Each structure stands twice: as C-alpha cells, then as structure tokens.
Amino acid sequence: MRLRVEFTTEPFDLDEAPAHAVAAREVVEAAELDAVDVGPFGNTAEGGAEAVLSAVDALLRGSLAAGATRISLQVNVIGEGEK
C-alpha cells in the first residue's frame, strides 16, 4: 500500500523557518520515501505505508519537541500510478 501525507506545523514564521518546521523537514528528507515536496505553507511526502507511518511518528515527535503548537496532517491511500 502507498500513502501520501500532507502536513503543516505551526506557529508560522514567514521570516525564518522555525525549529519545528526544520525538524519536520529533516525527518521527511531522511526517511525512505519516494517523493518529498517541502514548501513554506505545506509539505507532502509519499511512499510505502511503513515508511510513511514511521516518518509521521518521527515528525510528530520531533516537531512537538522543537516547539510546534499545532501540527495538521492528512494521510491518503494512493494508487500505484497516482502522483
């Protein structure tokens, strides 16, 4: 099964990436995921179910420890050919 996760961390800071956003970005970039897109207002990553679920666990823990006060995420099951 393939999954796609979309997530944001708050509070926002438009001048500099907050520590919680950096922590989340580092987690998804280091994970064994097939695709990662990091942006200023939202992030997506996709891959096999185990890799995505492990990354979600690590990004929640890491972002909260780094000061996130809110993390919004959505996880979708995607088809093999869907991008």
C-alpha positions in Angstrom: 0.0 0.0 0.0 1.2 3.5 -0.9 0.4 6.5 1.3 0.7 10.3 0.8 1.0 12.5 3.9 0.4 16.3 3.7 1.3 18.3 6.8 2.0 21.7 8.2 3.5 22.8 11.6 2.7 25.9 13.5 3.3 28.6 14.6 4.2 30.1 11.3 7.2 32.5 10.8 7.5 34.0 7.4 10.9 35.5 8.1 12.7 32.3 9.1 11.9 28.6 9.3 11.1 27.8 12.9 12.9 24.9 14.6 9.7 22.7 14.5 9.5 23.2 10.7 13.1 22.4 10.3 12.8 19.2 12.4 9.8 18.0 10.3 11.7 18.7 7.1 14.8 16.8 8.3 12.6 13.8 9.2 10.9 13.5 5.8 14.1 14.2 3.9 15.9 11.5 5.8 13.1 8.9 5.6 13.0 6.2 2.9 10.2 7.9 1.0 9.7 8.0 -2.8 8.7 11.7 -3.1 9.1 14.7 -0.8 7.9 18.2 -1.5 8.7 20.8 1.2 7.1 24.3 0.9 6.6 27.3 3.1 2.9 26.6 3.7 2.6 22.8 3.3 4.6 19.7 2.8 3.9 16.4 1.1 5.6 13.1 1.2 4.7 9.7 -0.2 5.9 6.1 -0.2 5.2 2.7 1.2 2.9 2.5 4.2 5.5 1.5 6.7 7.9 4.3 5.6 5.2 7.0 5.7 3.8 5.9 9.1 7.3 5.8 10.6 8.1 9.2 9.2 4.8 10.6 10.6 5.6 9.3 14.0 9.0 10.8 13.9 7.9 14.1 12.5 5.1 14.5 15.2 7.5 13.7 18.0 10.4 15.8 16.6 8.2 18.8 15.7 6.5 18.9 19.1 9.8 18.6 20.9 11.1 21.5 18.8 8.2 23.8 19.8 5.3 23.1 17.4 2.0 24.1 19.0 -0.1 22.6 16.2 0.5 20.0 13.5 -2.1 19.4 10.9 -1.8 16.3 8.7 -3.8 14.3 6.3 -2.9 10.8 5.2 -4.3 9.3 2.0 -4.1 5.9 0.4 -2.9 6.4 -3.2 -2.9 4.1 -6.2 0.4 2.8 -7.6 0.2 5.0 -10.6 -1.2 8.1 -8.9 1.2 11.1 -8.3 
